[in-house]
Amino acid sequence: MSLAERDHNVIWHPYTQMKTAALPVPIVRGEGALLFSEDGRTYIDAVASWWVNLHGHAHPYIAQKVAEQLHTLEHVIFAGFTHPAAVTFAERLLQILPRGQCRIFYSDNGSTAVEVALKMAIQYWNNQGTPKKKIIAFRDSYHGDTFGAMAVSARSAFTAPFWSFLFEVAFVDVPVSGKEEETVKQLEALARGGDIAAFIYEPLVLGTAGMVMYSPQVLDQLVEICQQHDILTIADEVMTGFGRTGRTFASDYLQHKPDMVCLSKGLTGGTMALGATSASEKVYQAFLHDDKSKTLFHGHSYTANPVACAAGLASLDLLLKEETQQDIARIQQQHKTFAQEIQALSHVKEVRQQGTILAVEFEDGATSYFSDLRDTLYSYGMDQGVLLRPLGNIIYIIPPYCITKAQLEQVYQTIRGMQEVVSGQKQHPRPDLTMLHD
Ligand SMILES: *Cc1c(COP(=O)(O)O)cnc(C)c1O
């Protein structure tokens, strides 16, 4: 039996309709931006394995640091105990995080980093005897798959079965170009209404919504309004953190800084599962009390896992290297040139870029040609040896920073081919997914 068939017998995959999905691609090795499959094929990982990988797969430096940590201390309880990796990593994160962050709370992934921030925000008000009921979020946002994170995310088909279990959230429109004033008005009205604990947002780029982008100027305005009305602000930098937007954090583009920041994905360079929520002095102070009920009662068995922290420290070393910063600048430049070219082509509705993130949105009408454009584009990319996961009619690139100039050119070539498929200049068979199953 092949690995994929063995998988099919025992595994339940994320975001996968197990009845109709094609068999998974068995990956046996990774190196740089490349993934190698069991049957000898090579794929360029143009989506950084779900937006987590920064420096390439199986990076020798991260591997070495992780191995050293494994031989020294693999894990220790983090209540009443500490260890060098957690402390050093927190010190270094606070040095590079947006101004005003003073504490790091570790958890396991992006969703838990968001849960922690929401709990901090809600309890912040409780601890002061002025409980507040509402959270504000962007209508199309995505903050994770646990219940609190789902509650502050878009009410979409993905969460429909759970709607009645999600707490109420006041949604405002994403302030995309031309709609800025509307969002500002919506937020101002909510802020004046009172009873708002916090505003949570994906700064500059809403990933899962389809790499929807908006300007730092309008976000700065929104954060300022929150600060004027004593509303806590939570920057969910789970996707945008660690150089993705061209600066270390998307919040670095703003004058007004958040009260809390959520981190995961690139936090360990894509090596280990780890989440972190940072908090400002103001937030932290609200939990210091002789009354023990004011404690933040939250924690996970693997809080601040030393191996994950070691991976994070190693990834940070690599991120801050001059070569990596040059790679980030080069990717931005390459994207810019390609964006100009592709946006002139037919059936391309919009091209968006923020730093190393590039999104190409095909005409909505294109989807009517193919009932399953997404699957067609995905399978076209895989046939070309390029891993791109379209979000509906939107194709995007979030590469590991080590992707070479030539590899990135190959990704662009694949997107050019996709444009030809969408515009009908090129035929690509609709993937017959059912064939792959008995
Ligand atoms: C991916 C993501 C999350 C959730 O992170 P997980 O590690 O998948 O739980 C939260 N917020 C944003 C902005 C994300 O992109």
The ligand as an SDF file (V2000), in Angstrom:
LIG
                    3D

 15 15  0  0  0  0  0  0  0  0999 V2000
   -3.8140   31.2490   10.4720 C   0  0  0  0  0  0  0  0  0  0  0  0
   -4.3430   32.3820   11.2360 C   0  0  0  0  0  0  0  0  0  0  0  0
   -4.8500   32.2180   12.5290 C   0  0  0  0  0  0  0  0  0  0  0  0
   -4.9930   30.8740   13.1750 C   0  0  0  0  0  0  0  0  0  0  0  0
   -3.7480   30.2720   13.3910 O   0  0  0  0  0  0  0  0  0  0  0  0
   -3.6760   28.6900   13.6130 P   0  0  0  0  0  0  0  0  0  0  0  0
   -2.2590   28.4410   14.0090 O   0  0  0  0  0  0  0  0  0  0  0  0
   -4.0140   28.0800   12.2800 O   0  0  0  0  0  0  0  0  0  0  0  0
   -4.6530   28.3270   14.6580 O   0  0  0  0  0  0  0  0  0  0  0  0
   -5.2690   33.3300   13.2190 C   0  0  0  0  0  0  0  0  0  0  0  0
   -5.1970   34.5520   12.6680 N   0  0  0  0  0  0  0  0  0  0  0  0
   -4.7160   34.7540   11.4260 C   0  0  0  0  0  0  0  0  0  0  0  0
   -4.6420   36.1430   10.8920 C   0  0  0  0  0  0  0  0  0  0  0  0
   -4.2930   33.6690   10.6590 C   0  0  0  0  0  0  0  0  0  0  0  0
   -3.8420   33.8750    9.4140 O   0  0  0  0  0  0  0  0  0  0  0  0
  1  2  1  0
  2  3  1  0
  2 14  2  0
  3  4  1  0
  3 10  2  0
  4  5  1  0
  5  6  1  0
  6  7  2  0
  6  8  1  0
  6  9  1  0
 10 11  1  0
 11 12  2  0
 12 13  1  0
 12 14  1  0
 14 15  1  0
M  END
$$$$
